[in-house]
Amino acid sequence: EMQKAILKPNIVKSDGVEFRTSYRPVPGLFCGGDYYDVIFLGSDRYLLLIGDVAGHGVKAAFITGILKAIIYPEYVRSAYGKAFSPGAFLSWLNDRMNFEFRSTSSMLITFFAGVLDVKNCTLQYANAGHDHPYVIRGGSPSELPVSGTGLGFVQSVTYPEQVVRMQPGDLL
């Protein structure tokens, strides 16, 4: 039940984009470390988050719950209506996870953060070791290859960002 509540994003409606989510857990596993969310940033901009805490079961789900509990109130809420840097956000999240799990050596957390600007048709993104996403345009996939180290391995990481132009009909 906690996992279902954590993974249920409150997706707002937009005239320029359609958000959809789909989640299918591994059969027999009742909880895990998957994370995704869509957060409205104001001015027709949306923060897209996808993450994974390695492993299955209660430990991974608990850490995912911590992520869900800190991301919006501690960082994103103050960015509403302002410029938002996915790379700076991931740097903050890395530092935060280093602090929380400083005595744990076997933690692997990956995260993708992107800001979709519907008005300007752009996606500004950064990646902390997560699988690379793809933009599918006209049936042809294009990998978004920027990446950095996973969260919590080292302190003070700078995550590179890239921007891709989006076109009507693109799928991310």
N, C-alpha and C positions, 0 to 999 in steps of 0.2 A: 504494500500500500504506500509506503514511504517513497519507493522508487517511482511509482506512477505519479505521485504528487510532485516529485522533483522534476520529472521529465515533461510535465505538462506545461508547455510554454503558453503565456498569455499573449497570443498573436493578435496584434491590432490589424484592422482593415486598412488597405491602401488602394487608391485608384490605379496606381501605376505598377503594382507588383502583387503576385499571389504567393503566399507562404504556405508550404505544406510540410508536415513531418510524418515520418513513419518509423516505428520502432518495433523490432521483432527480437525479443531476447532469445538466447540459446535455450532450446527445450531442456527442461529439468533444472535450469538455474532460475532462481526466483528474484535475484537482484545482482547488480554489478556496478561497474564504474562508468557507465556511459553518461554523457552530459551533452545537452544541446539547448539552445535558447534563442529567441529573437526578442530584442528589446528596442522599443521606440526611443530614439534620441532627440526627437523634435525636428522640425523643418524637413519632413519627408526623408529622414535618415534612420537607418535601422542597424543595430549591432547584431551581427550573426555570430554565434558562439557554438563551437563543436569541440568536445574534449573527451578524454578517456583516461580513467585511472586503471592501470594495468591490474589484471586479476579479476576474480569473480567473487561473489559472496558479500557478506556483511561488511568486511573491511573496505572494499572498493566502494560499496554503496555509501558507507559512512563518510568517506572522504569526498565523494561527490556531493553529499549533503552539506559538508562544510563549504565546498566551492559555491554551491547555490546560495548558502546563507551569507557569504561575505561579498560576492562580486557586485551585486546591485547596491546594497546599502553602503558599502565602504568605498566604492569607486565610481560606478556608473551613474548613480543618482546625482552626484555633483557635476557630471559632464552633460546633463540634459541641456540642450539648446546651445552647447558650446562645441568647439572643435574637439574631435576625438581621435587620438592616435592609437591604432591597434597595437603597434609595437611598444608604445609606452605602457599601455594596459598590460600586455604580457610581461613586461619587465617588472611592473608592480606585482602582478600575480606570482611571478617567480620568486621575488623577494618575500612575499607573504607566505608562500608555501615553504620556503627555506626556513623561515621563522617558526612556523607551526610544526614542521616535521624535522627539526634540526638534529634530533637524536635517532632518526630512522634512516637507515642506509639503503633499504630495498624498495624505495618508492619510485614509481614511474608514472608521470602524468604528462600527457600530451594535450595541446590545445591549439585551436585555430580561432582567430578573431578577425572579423571583417566588418567594415562599415559600408553598407549599401546606400548610396545617395541616389534616390530615385529621380530627383530633379535634374541632377547633372549626369545621370547615367554612368556612374562609376562605382567600382568596388575597390576600396583601399583595404589591404589585408596584411597580416603578419601570421607567422606560424611558429609554434613552439614544439617541434618534433612530431606533429600530427601528420597522418596521411595527407598527401596533397589533394586538394579539391580540384574539380574540373569545371570549366565552363563549356557547355554544349551549345554550339551555335550551328544551326542548319543541319543538325544531325552529326556534326563532327566535334569530338571532344578535344579540348586544349587544357593541358595541365597547368595549374598555377604553382610553379615550383619553389617559391621562396620558402625558406625554412630556417629554423634556429634550434638550439638545444631544447630538450624537454624541460619541464618545470621542476625546480627543486634540486637540480644537480649542482649548480654553482651559483654564487651570489653575483649580483650586479651584471646581468646579461642585457645586452642591447639587441633587440630583435629588428631585423631589417623589414622594411615595408615595401610593397609594390602597389601600383594602381592599375586596374584593367578597366577599359571602357566596356560598358554593357550595352547591348542592343535589344530592341523589342524582340521577344521570343526566345531570348537566351535562357538557359537553365543552369543553375549553379548546384 
